[in-house]
Amino acid sequence: MPPQVAGLSATGFPASGFPTTVRPPTAVQPPTAVRYRTVVEPATSTVVEPATSVEPPAVVQLRRDGLLQHAGAAAPGDALIGIGAAHTTDAAFPLGGLGGDLTSLPALHGILAIGPRIVLEVRGAARQALRIKSRGQSSAVRLYPAVQSGGTTTDVGDFEVAFTFAPIGRAEGFAAGGHVGLKLPNSDERKGIGSNTTDVTLAGLFSWASPRWRTTGWFGVSILESPADLFEQNDVFAFAVESLWQVSRSWSIAAGTRGRISTRRISPAGAGDLGELRATAVWSRGSISVDAALGYGYTEMSGDWSLRGGVAWLLSGGR
């Protein structure tokens, strides 16, 4: 007889008489791993646009037929050569007692930056033609017979050589310097247009500029040789002011005035007051620029209205 286990009957059931079901232990499931899906967004590329330069190019700053040269931004080696034409209505030439419409063609202009902010320029008209509309009672010089009776007179214009420099200051901001001009006696006064005199201008120059615009002016004195009297001169106050605005890389506009005011109540014939207001538009592409200007004279010798235009080429540059 097998041994009896305490608490169980001989048949293997509990002593209480009820069968006992023994269940295996429940397996403990490991915790479910929570997975997170990481989405890496592509980095947004930031494109940095290069700054657009609005500094006027040399072909604009050195200006054909400008009222003055903006030497405060000229770099050594900048050079410009231009050719154009001009037409002025109702201009007066008291030296010969003539008045009429003056046409200058071709008008030549050469500019060279010979140093940092030092500009040399030569300009003048190779041919001028005056359509005579009025004659005065008298002439301060003896005119040629053909001029006295004809309806048109032609001559070479007086050429001018000038230095403009601005060594003080910077290309942007304030700059100062001077202007020296010499008008050469190329014309023949007996043809009734030019004065055939040597005139000198000495002036102080001031300039203020930002990347988009530049204002330059010079003020001084001009010593004019009297065309009709030997050993006589007329000292006048000379001035020129112009503002240049760079509208875009290709377009610029300028406005200003240039003239002279006599210090005498009665000036010698041919050495009186001059003055003109002028607005200019310039289109440039590469080394070529095209300009057009409208002017208004506010003195008798300056005429009423003037139209002018031309083309210029940048030959070399230090930029």
C-alpha positions as CSV (number, residue, x, y, z in Angstrom):
1,M,0.0,0.0,0.0
2,P,1.5,3.3,-1.1
3,P,2.3,5.9,1.5
4,Q,-0.4,8.4,2.1
5,V,0.4,12.1,1.6
6,A,-0.9,14.4,4.3
7,G,-4.1,16.2,3.2
8,L,-4.8,13.8,0.4
9,S,-6.8,10.6,0.3
10,A,-5.5,7.4,-0.9
11,T,-6.9,8.2,-4.4
12,G,-5.0,11.5,-4.7
13,F,-7.9,13.8,-4.1
14,P,-8.0,16.2,-1.2
15,A,-9.3,15.1,2.0
16,S,-12.2,17.5,1.5
17,G,-13.5,15.4,-1.3
18,F,-13.2,18.0,-4.1
19,P,-10.7,17.7,-6.9
20,T,-8.0,20.4,-7.0
21,T,-6.9,21.7,-10.4
22,V,-3.3,22.9,-10.4
23,R,-2.8,25.6,-13.1
24,P,0.6,26.4,-14.5
25,P,1.9,29.8,-13.7
26,T,1.0,32.5,-16.2
27,A,3.9,33.6,-18.3
28,V,4.7,37.3,-17.8
29,Q,4.9,39.0,-21.2
30,P,7.7,41.4,-21.5
31,P,6.6,45.0,-22.0
32,T,5.9,46.0,-25.5
33,A,8.6,48.4,-26.7
34,V,7.0,51.6,-27.9
35,R,8.8,52.7,-31.0
36,Y,8.8,56.3,-32.1
37,R,9.4,57.0,-35.8
38,T,11.6,60.0,-36.2
39,V,11.0,61.9,-39.3
40,V,14.0,64.0,-40.3
41,E,12.8,67.0,-42.3
42,P,15.2,68.2,-44.9
43,A,16.9,71.4,-44.0
44,T,15.6,74.4,-45.8
45,S,18.4,75.9,-47.8
46,T,18.6,79.6,-47.5
47,V,19.8,81.4,-50.6
48,V,21.6,84.6,-49.8
49,E,21.2,86.9,-52.7
50,P,24.3,89.0,-53.3
51,A,23.9,92.6,-52.6
52,T,23.2,94.6,-55.7
53,S,25.7,97.3,-56.2
54,V,24.3,100.7,-57.0
55,E,27.6,102.5,-57.1
56,P,27.5,104.4,-60.4
57,P,30.0,102.9,-62.8
58,A,32.9,104.9,-64.2
59,V,31.1,105.4,-67.5
60,V,28.4,107.3,-65.6
61,Q,30.5,109.2,-63.1
62,L,32.8,110.6,-65.8
63,R,30.1,112.3,-67.8
64,R,30.3,113.5,-71.4
65,D,29.2,117.1,-71.6
66,G,28.5,117.3,-67.9
67,L,28.2,120.6,-66.1
68,L,31.1,119.4,-64.1
69,Q,33.1,116.2,-63.3
70,H,32.4,114.2,-60.2
71,A,36.0,113.7,-59.4
72,G,35.3,112.4,-55.8
73,A,34.8,108.9,-57.2
74,A,37.3,108.8,-60.1
75,A,39.9,106.0,-60.0
76,P,43.2,106.1,-61.8
77,G,42.9,104.9,-65.3
78,D,39.3,105.8,-65.9
79,A,39.0,107.4,-69.3
80,L,36.1,108.5,-71.4
81,I,35.9,109.9,-74.9
82,G,32.6,111.3,-76.3
83,I,31.1,113.0,-79.3
84,G,27.7,114.7,-79.5
85,A,25.8,117.7,-80.7
86,A,24.0,120.7,-79.2
87,H,21.4,123.2,-80.4
88,T,20.6,126.5,-78.5
89,T,17.8,128.9,-79.5
90,D,17.9,132.7,-79.4
91,A,21.5,133.0,-78.1
92,A,23.1,136.5,-78.0
93,F,26.6,137.3,-79.1
94,P,27.1,141.0,-78.1
95,L,30.7,141.1,-79.2
96,G,29.6,140.9,-82.8
97,G,26.1,142.3,-82.2
98,L,24.5,139.1,-83.5
99,G,21.7,136.9,-82.2
100,G,20.2,133.6,-83.4
101,D,20.2,129.8,-83.1
102,L,23.5,128.1,-82.5
103,T,24.3,124.5,-83.5
104,S,27.5,122.8,-82.3
105,L,28.4,119.6,-84.3
106,P,30.5,117.7,-83.5
107,A,31.0,118.5,-79.8
108,L,34.1,116.6,-78.6
109,H,34.9,115.6,-75.0
110,G,37.8,113.6,-73.6
111,I,38.3,112.8,-69.9
112,L,41.1,111.0,-68.1
113,A,41.5,110.2,-64.4
114,I,45.3,110.8,-64.1
115,G,45.3,109.9,-60.4
116,P,43.1,109.0,-57.4
117,R,40.2,111.5,-57.8
118,I,42.1,113.7,-60.2
119,V,40.4,114.3,-63.5
120,L,41.7,116.0,-66.7
121,E,39.2,116.9,-69.4
122,V,39.4,118.6,-72.8
123,R,36.2,119.7,-74.5
124,G,35.0,121.9,-77.3
125,A,33.1,122.1,-80.6
126,A,34.9,121.3,-83.8
127,R,32.3,123.3,-85.7
128,Q,29.7,125.8,-84.7
129,A,27.0,127.4,-87.0
130,L,25.0,130.4,-86.1
131,R,21.7,131.1,-88.0
132,I,21.5,134.8,-87.6
133,K,18.1,136.1,-86.6
134,S,19.0,139.6,-85.3
135,R,21.8,142.2,-85.7
136,G,22.7,145.0,-83.3
137,Q,23.2,148.6,-84.1
138,S,27.0,148.2,-83.6
139,S,29.7,145.6,-83.2
140,A,32.7,145.7,-80.8
141,V,34.8,144.0,-83.4
142,R,35.0,144.3,-87.2
143,L,33.2,141.4,-88.7
144,Y,34.0,139.7,-92.0
145,P,31.9,141.1,-94.9
146,A,30.4,137.6,-95.4
147,V,29.2,137.7,-91.8
148,Q,27.8,141.2,-92.1
149,S,25.6,140.3,-95.1
150,G,25.0,136.5,-94.7
151,G,22.4,134.6,-92.9
152,T,24.7,132.0,-91.3
153,T,28.2,132.1,-89.9
154,T,30.4,129.2,-88.9
155,D,33.5,128.9,-86.7
156,V,35.5,126.6,-84.5
157,G,34.4,126.6,-80.8
158,D,36.6,127.7,-78.0
159,F,38.1,124.6,-76.4
160,E,38.6,124.2,-72.6
161,V,41.2,122.3,-70.6
162,A,40.3,121.7,-67.0
163,F,41.6,119.8,-63.9
164,T,39.1,118.7,-61.2
165,F,40.4,117.1,-58.1
166,A,39.1,116.0,-54.7
167,P,42.0,114.7,-52.5
168,I,40.3,115.4,-49.2
169,G,37.7,113.0,-47.9
170,R,36.4,109.7,-49.3
171,A,34.6,108.4,-52.3
172,E,31.5,108.2,-50.2
173,G,30.6,111.0,-47.8
174,F,32.3,114.4,-47.8
175,A,35.1,115.3,-50.2
176,A,36.8,118.5,-51.1
177,G,39.2,119.8,-53.6
178,G,39.4,122.3,-56.4
179,H,38.8,123.1,-60.1
180,V,41.1,124.8,-62.5
181,G,39.9,125.7,-66.0
182,L,41.6,127.2,-69.0
183,K,39.6,128.3,-72.1
184,L,41.8,128.5,-75.2
185,P,41.5,131.1,-78.0
186,N,40.6,128.8,-80.8
187,S,37.8,130.9,-82.4
188,D,37.9,133.9,-84.7
189,E,36.0,136.8,-83.1
190,R,35.5,138.4,-86.6
191,K,33.2,135.5,-87.4
192,G,30.8,136.8,-84.7
193,I,30.5,133.6,-82.5
194,G,33.6,133.1,-80.3
195,S,35.6,135.6,-78.3
196,N,39.1,134.3,-79.1
197,T,40.3,135.0,-75.6
198,T,42.2,133.1,-72.9
199,D,40.1,132.8,-69.7
200,V,41.1,131.2,-66.4
201,T,38.9,129.8,-63.7
202,L,40.0,128.9,-60.2
203,A,37.5,127.4,-57.8
204,G,37.1,125.3,-54.6
205,L,35.2,122.1,-54.9
206,F,32.9,120.3,-52.5
207,S,31.2,116.9,-52.8
208,W,28.8,114.7,-50.8
209,A,27.9,111.2,-51.9
210,S,26.2,108.0,-51.0
211,P,26.1,104.7,-53.0
212,R,23.0,106.0,-55.0
213,W,23.6,109.7,-55.4
214,R,26.4,112.3,-55.5
215,T,26.2,116.1,-55.4
216,T,29.2,118.2,-56.4
217,G,29.8,121.9,-56.7
218,W,32.6,124.3,-57.3
219,F,32.6,128.0,-56.6
220,G,35.3,130.5,-57.5
221,V,36.4,133.2,-59.8
222,S,37.0,133.5,-63.6
223,I,39.4,136.0,-65.0
224,L,38.2,136.9,-68.5
225,E,40.3,138.7,-71.1
226,S,38.4,141.5,-72.7
227,P,37.8,140.5,-76.4
228,A,37.7,144.1,-77.7
229,D,40.2,145.9,-75.4
230,L,43.8,145.2,-75.0
231,F,45.3,144.8,-71.5
232,E,41.8,144.7,-69.9
233,Q,40.1,141.9,-68.0
234,N,36.8,141.2,-66.3
235,D,36.7,139.2,-63.0
236,V,33.5,137.3,-62.6
237,F,32.1,134.9,-59.9
238,A,32.0,131.4,-61.4
239,F,30.0,128.5,-60.2
240,A,28.7,125.0,-61.1
241,V,26.5,122.6,-59.1
242,E,25.1,119.2,-60.1
243,S,23.4,116.3,-58.5
244,L,23.7,112.8,-60.0
245,W,21.3,110.0,-59.0
246,Q,21.8,106.4,-60.0
247,V,18.3,105.2,-60.7
248,S,19.4,101.7,-61.8
249,R,22.5,99.9,-63.1
250,S,21.7,101.2,-66.6
251,W,20.0,104.6,-65.9
252,S,21.0,107.8,-64.2
253,I,19.7,111.3,-64.1
254,A,21.4,114.6,-63.3
255,A,20.3,118.1,-62.7
256,G,22.2,121.3,-62.0
257,T,23.4,124.7,-63.1
258,R,26.5,126.4,-64.3
259,G,27.3,130.0,-65.0
260,R,29.1,133.2,-64.1
261,I,28.2,136.6,-62.7
262,S,30.1,139.7,-63.5
263,T,31.4,141.9,-60.7
264,R,30.9,145.0,-62.9
265,R,27.7,146.9,-63.5
266,I,28.6,147.2,-67.1
267,S,30.6,144.3,-68.5
268,P,32.9,144.4,-71.5
269,A,31.3,143.1,-74.7
270,G,31.5,139.3,-74.8
271,A,32.4,139.0,-71.1
272,G,29.0,139.3,-69.5
273,D,26.9,137.0,-67.4
274,L,26.2,133.3,-68.3
275,G,23.8,130.8,-66.7
276,E,22.0,127.6,-67.6
277,L,19.8,125.1,-65.8
278,R,20.1,121.6,-67.2
279,A,18.6,118.2,-66.7
280,T,20.3,115.1,-68.2
281,A,19.4,111.5,-68.6
282,V,22.1,108.9,-69.2
283,W,21.7,105.2,-70.3
284,S,24.7,103.0,-70.1
285,R,25.5,99.4,-71.0
286,G,29.0,98.1,-70.5
287,S,31.5,100.6,-71.8
288,I,29.0,102.7,-73.8
289,S,26.7,105.5,-72.6
290,V,24.1,107.6,-74.4
291,D,23.0,110.9,-72.9
292,A,20.3,113.5,-73.7
293,A,19.8,116.8,-72.0
294,L,17.4,119.8,-71.9
295,G,18.7,123.2,-70.8
296,Y,17.2,126.6,-70.1
297,G,19.4,129.7,-70.2
298,Y,18.6,132.5,-67.6
299,T,20.9,135.1,-69.0
300,E,20.9,136.9,-72.4
301,M,24.1,135.3,-73.7
302,S,23.0,131.8,-72.7
303,G,20.0,131.7,-75.0
304,D,16.6,130.4,-74.2
305,W,16.3,126.6,-74.6
306,S,19.0,124.1,-75.5
307,L,18.9,120.4,-76.6
308,R,22.0,118.3,-76.5
309,G,22.9,114.6,-76.8
310,G,25.7,112.3,-77.6
311,V,27.5,109.0,-77.0
312,A,30.6,108.1,-75.0
313,W,32.9,105.2,-74.7
314,L,34.8,104.0,-71.6
315,L,38.3,103.3,-73.0
316,S,39.9,101.9,-69.8
317,G,39.2,101.7,-66.1
318,G,41.0,101.1,-62.8
319,R,38.0,99.4,-61.3
